[in-house]
Amino acid sequence: MLMTVKDIFDFLNEKFPVNTACDFDNVGILAGNPDSVVTGAVISLDCTPAAIKTAADNGCNLIITHHPVIFGGIKTVLAGSAVFSLIKSGISVISMHTNLDIGTGGVNDTLCFALGLQNVQKVTAKDGFLINKGTLPSPLSTDKLAEYIKSRLGGTVRYNRAQGTVKTVLVCSGSGGNYLYEVKSSGCDALITGDVKHNIFIDGEFLGISVFDAGHYNTENVIIAPLKALLEAEFTDTVFLTEDNKALIN
């Protein structure tokens, strides 16, 4: 059965409704023709040159990203830009951002699963954004927890040592340093997120809260494999690739 860009968007919108995205966000079908029959799709955190090349090289006319390919206002579309390359190649883009972050089975849920957290619950932050909390399999010192996070997510983990032992953590994928001030009120010992500014680490020390920065990419890229599996299960006749066109290991 032939599927269009809109068919795939409608499925994703049912799972992760675009009306749940933050007001500042830009999600949905952001480039291309909604009525185009999909010849294959590439799933990527961003619409990178590598993602566009993988799509073009493999005859795919759709890229599904987490980060919006168009975020702010665009005044020009010039050669070398993502939008120009997409138009030239006839590739459509669906972007699912903060709605995918907070949705059931979305980025925050998947991050908690990747970290092996138990008793995971959603917490409504003061700004209305949904983040997660969960408990570690066993209490860990800050040094041991940093090692544990790195073993689960890869990359580099930056952290402070404000808390002696950590059992319960507040989790926000991507960039959630501002949620430091909601760690205690949510009944947690520490914050695991990415893109943490220097002052947040210092504030955490004064508040007695350990903060772990596992990186924007590594706290969000965990969604690529389960999102690919979700789409493959629904659209069995459509080819779905990742940015580097390699098999993903769950």
N, C-alpha and C positions, 0 to 999 in steps of 0.2 A: 504493500500500500504506500502510495506516495505521500510524503509529509511536507508541509510548507513551513517556512520560518514561523508563521503565526501559530501553527499547530504546536510546535515545540514551545513557543512562548506561552501559549495558553496552558500547557501542562505545567510549566514552571511557575506560572502565576497562580495556579491552583494550589501548588505546594507551598510557595513563598510569595504571598500576595504583594503586588507592588504598592498597594495602598498602605502597607505597614512600614514602608521605607521612611526614613527621616525626611523632614521638610526640605533640608538642604540638598538632598540626594537627586540623582538623575538615573532612573532605571527603566528597563523595558527594551523594546526594539529601538536601538539608537542609530542604526545605520542600515541602509539597504532596502530591500523590497519584502514586505511581510508575506506577499503571495508567491514568492519564489519557492519552487520545489527544492528541498534540501538534498544536495548530492553528497553530503558528509559534513561533519562538524568538528571543530577543534575546541577543546575546553582548556581555558587558561586563566590564571589569576588576573593577568593584564593583557591588553591587546598590544603585544610586543611585535617587533619586526620578525622574531622567530615564529610567533604564532601565525602571522600573516603568511610567511614563507611556507610553513607546514601546511596550511590550508591550500595555498596555491599549488604546491608541489604534489598534493594528494587529491586534487580535484574537489576540495571541500569549499562550499560557498557560504558557510556560517561559522562564526566564532562566538562562543559563549564565554563571557568573562565575569569575574567578580567585580573588579573595579570598572567604573563607567569609562567607556572610550571617549565620551564627551561629558565633561563635568561642569566646566564654566562656560561662559559665552564664547562663541567662536566668531571672530571677525574676518578671518581669511582661511582658505583651505589651499595650502601650497604643496608643491611637490616635496616629498620627503616626510610629510606628516602622516599620521596614522589614518586620518579620515580620507586624505587624498589616495593613499595606497589601497584602502578598502574599496573606494569608488572605482578606481582604475581596475581592480581585480574582480569586481562584481561580488564582493563578499559582504554579507550582512552581519550585524553584531547584536546580540542580546546581552545586556548587562544586568546582573542581579546583585545588588550591593548590600545596603543595610537590611533590606528585607530578608536576604539570605543569611546575614549575620545572626538575626534573632529568631528565625523560623525554626520549627521543630525539625530536627535532623540537619540544621544549617551549620554555619561555621562555628559558633560558640558551642553547640552541642557536640559537634565532631571533635573540637579541640579538647573538651572534657573527656571524651572517649579515648582520644589519643594519649591523654595524660593518665588514663586508668583511674579516673576519679569515681567515687561512689556517692550514692545519695545525692545525685545532681538535681538541683532545683534552679528555676529561673527567678531572678531578682529584678524588680523594677527600680531602676536608679532614679535619683531625684530629677534628672532631665527627661525621664520617661522612657529611656532606652532600656531594653531587656538585656541583662547580662546573666552570668551563671555563677553558682557556688557549688562546691562539692568537697568531699573529704578524701584525703589521701589514703591508700591502703594501710599505711602505718605512719605514725608521726616521724618527721625527719628534721634534722638540723638544717639551717639555711644552706650550709655548704653541700650537704647531702641532697637537699632538694634541688639545688642548682644542677648538680650532676645528674639527678633523675630526669629533670626536664630536658637537659641536653641529650640524654640517651633516648628519650621519647620523640623529640622534635628535630634533633640535629642542630647545627649552627652554633652560635655563641650565646651564652646566657649572662647578662649583666645583672647584678643584684647588690643589695645592701645586707647588713647583718643586724637588723633591728629586733628581730624576734629569735629567741633561743630555740624553740621547737615549733614546727608548723604542722597542723593537722587539717585545718579547714581553710580553703582558699577561694577567693573571688577571682573569676576568670572573665577576661574580655579579649577577644581576638583583635589583631590589628593594632590599634592605638587607643589604649584605655587608661593612661596614666592618671587622668583626671578623676578616676573612680577610687583613687587612694582614700579619699575622704569618706567613702562609704563602706570601707572594709569592716571597721568595728561595728557599725550599725547593722550590718548584715550578718554579724556573728562569725566573722572570719578572722584568721590570723595573718593572712598575707594576700598579695595581689600578684597574679600572673597575667601578663599582657605583653605589648610590644611598644616600640617608639617612645620609651619613657624619657622625659627630660630630666636634666641634672637636678633641678630643684625638687622634683618629686621624690628622688632618692633621699635627699636631705630632709624633706618634710616627713618622710616615712620614718627616719631615724628618731626625730623628735616625737612622733606619735607612737613609736614602738611597733611599727608595721614593716615587715619585710616586703620588698618589691622586687619582682623578677621580670626582667625584660628579655623575652625569648625571640624578639624580632618580629617586625610586621609580617614579613614573608612567611616565616616558619609557623607562626600562629594562625595563618590563614590558608596556606597551601594544603593543609590537611583536608580541605573540602574537595579537592580535585578528584581524588579516587572515588569517594562515595557518590559524588555528583555524576561522574561518568557511569558508574554502575546503575544509578537510578535511571538515567536516560536510556542506557542500553536495555534495561529490563522493559521499559515502556515502548521504545521504538526499535524493535528487533531487526528491522530491515535497513536501519540507518547506521552508517559507520561513524563512530565517535573516537577521536584521537586526542592525545594531550599535546601540549605545545612542542615538546621535543620528540613526539611520535614514538615514545618508548612505553613498554608495558609498565604499569604502576604496581608496586608491591604494597598491599594493604598491611 
